[in-house]
Amino acid sequence: MKQNTSRSETTATFQSETFSTSGCVFLGVLAALFFSVTFITNRYMSLENGNWIWWSSLRYFWTAIFISIILIVIRGPSEFLKIIRSFRENFFYWTIAGGIGYGIFYASLCYGSQFIPAWLVAVTWQSTIIFSPVVLRLFGIKVSHHIWPLLLLIFAGIVLSQWSSKEQGNVSLSIFEGILPIVLAAVCYPIGSQLVMAARSGRYQFIAESTRQSVRDPFACVLLLTLGSMPWWFVVLSVSTRSLPSAAEVGGTALIAVGAGVIGTTLFLWARNRAHDGFSIAAVDSTQSFEVVCTIFLEFIFLGSLPTRMAWIGIILVTAGIFLMPLLPLMSKAKGRTIK
């Protein structure tokens, strides 16, 4: 009888953990679909001779407006003002978190998008799956070594996709001008996301309890990071003497703000907030590699191009790595090990 009870408890644990990790991965993949809108839209504005400073800054001005309206309507004016007070009380913290996680991240991404095509932006951006476990270690969170084979599988798929496109002759001579800024963006984004989680977990004593409660809401996280990035954007705009943005830039950045800034980022932070350990966090971060798949399909829809055979092999490897993530805890527990 005792043995049956133990077996039932073990089964319940499996189901609970599988649902938790699977749910986080599903939300991450869904966020990746909305994030991929960024690559296509930025590339379009680049081809229209737009300016990266307007693409990057306008997105977050739009995001601040949209997310504020959503919070006021859904959570109520009092909750919205509570979040504003939380931002004011920890102004420097959120300025650092937003400046790195949104400011430097997106400015670097937009700058690099001028020099390389959308597929290469999406592929290069996936280096964040390698940097994410490193960032977690810097914050004192252990990531199991069991996750590395899947990360390497995803990375191998990325390299195959990139090499396939290189053989087609689509890589410009200014490739390094685009790649290096995007690698910088891939480092900054998980730092910003982890600073949000650090505020929620109570890692820093100067963060008030009311703020810790606020950042449990993914909409609040987006607003706090967006407001924190504003000083960065004002500095960037003040040091540049540019003409006013075009109608295409205003409309394109509004589309990115809704798709990636509001929907995609909220889903991603929601998934990260649901993650219960280093493995789950890294699994959520790795779902960003699905952006490559989404970008390829969007380019096919709008530009009519299909991936080569080698690129399809890369896509399969990336997809396999993503969907094996939730199964890894079960496979390890079946062998008597626990992933932490």
Buried (B, 14 or more C-beta within 10 A) or exposed (E): EEEEEEEEEEEEEBEEBBEBBBBBBBBBBBBBBBBBBBBBBBBBBBEEEBBBBBBBBBBBBBBBBBBBEBBBEEBEEEBBEBBBBBBEBBEEBBBBBBBBBBBBBBBBBBBBBBBBBBBBBBBBBBBBBBBBBEBBEEBEBEBBEBBBEBBBBBBBBBBBBBBBBEEEEEBEEEBEBBBBBBBBBBBBBBBBBBBBBBBBEEBEEEBBEEBBEBBEBBBBBBBBBBBBBBBBBEEBBEEEEEEEBBEBBEBBBBBBBBBBBBBBBBBBBBBBBBBEBBBBBBBBBBBBBBBBBBBBBBBEEEEEEEBBEBBBBBBEBBBBBBBBBBBBBBEBBEEEEEBE
